[in-house]
Amino acid sequence: MPSKKALSLDLTSGSLLLCLATVWGGSFFFAEIALRELGPLTITLHRVFWAVPVLFLVVRLKGLEIPRSYRAWFGYFGMGLLNNAVPFSLIFWGQTYIGSGLASILNGTTAVFGAVVAGILLVDEPLTIRKITGALFGLFGVAVIMGLDALTSFNPGDLAQLAILGAALSYSFAGVWGKRFLSDYPPIMNAFGMLLCSTLLMIPVAIYAEGIPSFSLSVEVWSSLIAVAVLSTALAYLLYFEILARAGSANLMLVTLLIPPVAVALSYTFLGERLGNEAWIGFALIAIGLAITDGRLLTLFSRKARA
C-alpha cells in the first residue's frame, strides 16, 4: 500500500516536475517548427547529437567513470534504439501529418502501456487487474481520438497516430531494457551512453534517408533544434533523475498527465492549432487509465471511505 509520503509531493519536487513537463512538452512544439525545413530523421539526429556534449560535461563534472564493459555498451545501444532513435523518429514523422498537441496526448499512453509491458516481461512487476484496466482505458481513449473512420478508410493522419502509439510502445520496452541491463550504472552515465549510441545509430540512417544535414537553416529552426536537444533532452534527463531521487518513480509518472496540456498550450498560442472535443475526451480517458494504473487515487479514496 502506498505510504502518505508517496501520495504527495514537496514544493521542490513539484516545481521540478512542472519544469520537466514544460521541457518535455516543449519538444513537440520545437519539432513542429523544425519540420518546416528538416525531415523527421534529421531532427532526431540533431536532438540526440547536441545533447551528448552537454551530458558529457555533466559526467566529467561529477567524476563518473565511463564503463568499458561489453554489457554496458550493449545496454546503451539497445536503450538508444528503444528510448531515442525509434520513438523520436516515429513521433517527428507523425507530426508531419498531425499537430503537436494531439501527438503529445497519444504519447501519454506510454505510462499505462508501459505498466502492462513490464508486467508481462518482468518478474518483480507482475501484471495485475489494475494495470490491465488502466491499459483498457488508455485504449478506449485512443479509439475515441482516432474515431471509427480509422477502421473503414485509410488516412495518412491515422497512420501518423499509429506511429505515435508505436513510439509509446518503444518507450515501454525501453523501460524493461534499462532495468535489465543498466540498473548497475549511474543514471546520468546511462543517459550519456544512451544518447551517444543513439547518435551513432542515427547518423547513417538520417544521411541515407534524408541526405547530409544542411546547416543553412533559419534562426527559428536552429533555435528549435538547440532547444529540443539541450532543454527537452539533456536538461530533461537531469530533471528526471533528480525527481526520481527526491520523489520516487510513482510521483514521476504524474509528468505524463502534465506534458499534453503544456504541448497543447504552446501549439495553440504560437501555432494556432486547435483540438477537437474527441481529443480532449480521449485525453480524459487516458488520464483515468493512468490514475488506475498508478493506484494512489484509489487508495486515497478507500482510506477516506474507511475513515
N, C-alpha and C positions, 0 to 999 in steps of 0.2 A: 504493500500500500504506500503511495507517495507520502512523504513527510510534509509538514506545513511549510518547511523551507522550500521544498520543490514546487509548491503551489504559488510561490510569489517570487518577485524579482526586486533586488535592492535598486536604488536610484542609479547607481553607476552602471550596473549590468543592464538595466532597462534602457539607459541612454546609449550604451554601446550597441544594444540590439536594434534600436531605431537607426543608428548610424549604419549598421550593417545592411539593414533593409533598404536604406537610401542608396548606398553604393551598388548593391546588387540589383535593386530595381532600376537604377540608372543605366545598367548595362544594356537593357532592352532599348532605352531611349538613345544611347550613344550609337548602338548598332544601326538604328533606323537612319541616323544621319550619315554614318559611314557607308551605308548601302547605296547612297546616291552616286558614289564614284567607284566603289570597290565591290568585288564579289564576296560571297559569304566565307569561302575558304581562306581568302586573303585576309579578311578581317579576323578570322580565328587565329591565323599566324601572327598578325600584329598583336592581338590580345595576349597571347602567351609569350611571345618574343620579348616585348618591352617589360613584362612583369618579372622576367628572370633576373636581370641585374639588380632590381630593387630588392628582391628576396635574397639574392646572393649577398648583398651588403648587410642585410639583417643577420644572415647566417654567420658572416665573419665577425660582426659586432658582438654577437652572442658567444663567439668562440666555439661554435659547433664543428665537429669533425665530419667531413664528408665521407660517407660509407664507401668502401671499396669492394664489398662482397657482391657476388653474383645475385644472391637472393634479393638484396636491397634494390639493385638496379632493374632486376626483373620485375619487382613490385612497382617501381617508379614508372617503368614503361607501360605496364598494364594499367596503372592508375592514370597516367597521362592520356592513354587511349580512351578509357571509360569515363573519366571525370572532366576531361578538357576537349580533346580532339573531336571525338564523336558528338557529344552533346552541344558544344559551341557551334560546330558546323551545321548540325541539324536545326538549331534554333535560329541561327542567322539566315540559313536558307529559307526556313519557314517564314521569316519576317520579310522576305521578298514578296510574299503574297498576302500576309495578314499583318495587322497592326501590332505595335509593341505591347499595348495593353492586353490584348487578347492572348498574345504569346506568353505573357507573364502569368496570366490566370491558368492556362493549360499547364505551364511549368510547375504550378502549385501542387500538382498531383504527385510530385516527387516523394514527399514525405509519406503519404498514405500507401502508395505502391511500394515504396522502399521498405516499409514495415512488413509487407507480405513477402517480398523477395528475401529479406533477411530471415523471416520466419521459416521459409522453405529451405534455405541453404545453410543457416547457422543453427547449430545445436543449442547454443545458450540463449537464443532468441526465438522460442517456439511460436508457431503460428496459432493464434487464438481467435475465438469468435469475434472479439472486439476488433482485431486487426482486419479480419475478413469483412466485417460490417462497415468499417471505415473505408476500405477499398471499394466496396459496392457503392457507397455514397459518392466517392470520387468518380466512379464510372458513370453514375447517373448524372453527375454534374457535366462530365464530358459529353454525354449523349444529348443533354439539353443544349449545350453550346453548339454542337455540330448539327443537330437537327435531323429530322427524318430524311431530308434530301440527300444526306451523305450515303444513305443506303440504296437510293434509287437512281442517282446520277453522279457522274464524275465531275469534279470541280478541283482545279489546282489549289484553291483555298482549303479544301478538305484534306488534300494530301499534305499541305503545309501544316495543318493542325495535327495530323498524324505524326509528322516529323517532330513536332514539339513534344508529343507524348513519347516518341522514341527516345528523345533526349532525356526525358524524365526517367524512363526505364534504364537508360545507360547510367544515369546518376545512381539509381538504386543498386545496380550491380557493382558500381564503384565503391559504394559503402561496404559491401561484403568483401570485395577485393582488398580494400585498405585494412580491414580488420584482420584478415587472414595473413597478409604479407608485410604490413608496415606498422603494426602495433608496437614493435620493439624499438622504433626510432623516434627521435624528437619530431613533434608535429610540424614545426617550421621547416625542418630539414626535409620532411616528406613533401611539403608544399613546393619547396625549391626543386627537389628532384623530379617531382611530377611535372612541373611546368617546363623544366629543361628537356625532359623526354618528349613531352607533347610538342615542343618547338621542333625537335629533331624529326618527329613524325610528320609534322605539318609542312615543313619546308618542301620536300619533294612532291607531296600531294597538291599543295597550293600552286606550285610552279607548273606542274603537269596539267592541272585542270584549268587554271586561270592565267598562266603566264607569269613571267618575272614581275614581282610587285613594282608598281610605279611609285616614285617618291614625289612626283609632280601633282600634288593634291592641294585642295583648297584649305584655308586655315580652319574652317569649320570641321572638315573631315579629319585633319591632323589632330585637332583638339579632342575630337571624339575618340580617336584611336588611343591617344595617350591617356585619356580619362578612363576608357574601358580597361586598359592594361594596368595602369597604376592605381586607380581608385577601385574599380569594380573587380579587380583580380588580386593584385599584390596587397593593397590595404585591406580588402575584404577578407583575405585569409588570415591576416594578422588580427583583425577584429574577431573573426570566427573562433580562433583558438583561445583568445583572451576570454571571450564569453563562455566557451566550453570549460575553461579552468575555473571561472568565477561562479557560474550558474548551472553548469551541467548540460548534458545533451537534451534533456527533456525541455528545458526552457529555450534552448537553441532552436527547437522545432517551431517556435512561435514566429520566427522570421519568415516562414513560408506564408503565413497569413498577411504579413506586412508588406511583402515585396509587390504584389499586384496593385494595391492602392497607390504606391509610390510610382510605379511604371505608368499606371493609368493617368495619374495627375500630371506627370511630365508630358506624356503624349497629348493629353487634352490641352494643356497650357501652351506648349510650344509647337505642336504639330497639328493641332486642330482635330485630333482623332476622337471619335465618339463611339461608345459601345452600346449595343442593343440590350434590351431587357433580358434576352436569353443568356447573354454573357454574365450579367450580374446574378441571375438565378443559378446558373452553373457554378459561379464562384461561391455562392452561399452553400450549395450542396457539397462542394469540395472542402470548404471550411468546416462544415459539420463532420465530414469524414475525418478530417484531421483531428478535430476535437474528440471524436470517438476513439480514434487510434491512440491519441495521447492519453486519454482516460482520466485526466486530472479533474476536468469539469464534472464528470460523472461521480467521481469520488467526493468532490466538494458538495454536490447536491445531495448525495446519500448521507453525508455527515450532517447536513442541515436537517434532513428529514428525520434522522435518528434523534437529533437534538430537540 
